[in-house]
Amino acid sequence: LELYCHRVAGVVGMLAARIFGYTEPATERYARDLGIAFQLTNIIRDVGEDARRGRIYLPQDELARHGVTAASILKHEMTPAMIPPITA
């Protein structure tokens, strides 16, 4: 997932930093990380829309680790594993 996010958005951030003429060496890393964060946000935001199209971009191992199945996402089923715990 990180490699995918890097390729589709991290590189864009790095390219933008170069176009804008960054001078601090750490800027390129920050730009990459910000691009990855934006792409992860897009993936999370679009889970429902992607499922309606029969697609899941979330890593299967991460879903399994949290007790969520691809089938439940594709069927638009809300399961207990999808509900965050309430904290005080």
Legacy VTK file of the C-alpha trace (Angstrom):
# vtk DataFile Version 3.0
C-alpha trace
ASCII
DATASET POLYDATA
POINTS 88 float
0.000 0.000 0.000
2.789 2.406 0.850
4.529 1.744 -2.462
1.258 2.306 -4.345
0.621 5.560 -2.440
4.183 6.687 -3.089
3.849 6.049 -6.810
0.500 7.772 -7.266
0.854 10.681 -4.839
4.195 10.768 -3.024
6.052 11.359 -6.258
3.653 14.189 -7.100
4.508 15.872 -3.799
8.214 15.453 -4.443
7.866 16.868 -7.938
5.866 19.839 -6.644
8.564 20.569 -4.059
11.177 20.653 -6.815
9.026 22.902 -8.994
8.573 25.304 -6.082
12.347 25.317 -5.528
12.716 23.941 -2.020
15.963 24.652 -0.217
15.707 22.566 2.961
16.864 18.963 2.398
14.046 17.546 4.554
11.385 19.169 2.351
11.454 16.395 -0.238
10.777 13.766 2.444
7.966 15.864 3.921
6.452 16.351 0.455
6.559 12.595 -0.169
4.979 11.821 3.198
2.264 14.425 2.663
1.445 12.965 -0.753
1.162 9.495 0.808
-1.079 10.867 3.568
-3.358 12.489 0.988
-3.609 9.244 -0.980
-4.401 7.224 2.150
-7.103 9.770 2.951
-8.554 9.323 -0.542
-8.587 5.544 -0.142
-10.375 5.736 3.220
-12.840 8.324 1.925
-13.711 6.187 -1.097
-14.134 2.762 0.563
-17.910 2.734 -0.039
-17.741 4.004 -3.607
-14.963 1.555 -4.479
-16.944 -1.324 -2.935
-19.944 -0.437 -5.096
-17.620 -0.910 -8.073
-16.379 -4.243 -6.699
-12.987 -2.889 -5.631
-11.119 -2.822 -2.340
-7.857 -0.932 -1.995
-7.323 -1.750 1.664
-4.641 -4.369 2.392
-6.203 -7.775 3.016
-3.775 -8.548 5.843
-4.769 -5.343 7.652
-8.471 -6.093 7.209
-7.952 -9.589 8.616
-5.928 -8.238 11.537
-8.891 -6.092 12.520
-11.516 -8.786 11.924
-12.979 -7.186 8.803
-13.632 -9.253 5.694
-13.539 -8.117 2.100
-16.933 -9.756 1.643
-18.508 -7.593 4.344
-17.168 -4.451 2.673
-18.355 -5.541 -0.765
-21.815 -6.387 0.643
-21.938 -3.052 2.526
-22.391 -4.882 5.832
-21.587 -3.030 9.024
-19.995 -5.531 11.385
-18.955 -5.056 15.024
-15.309 -5.038 13.911
-15.989 -1.869 11.906
-17.320 0.102 14.858
-14.614 1.952 16.762
-14.602 1.465 20.530
-16.018 4.275 22.604
-13.414 5.887 24.795
-13.995 8.387 27.540
LINES 1 89
88 0 1 2 3 4 5 6 7 8 9 10 11 12 13 14 15 16 17 18 19 20 21 22 23 24 25 26 27 28 29 30 31 32 33 34 35 36 37 38 39 40 41 42 43 44 45 46 47 48 49 50 51 52 53 54 55 56 57 58 59 60 61 62 63 64 65 66 67 68 69 70 71 72 73 74 75 76 77 78 79 80 81 82 83 84 85 86 87
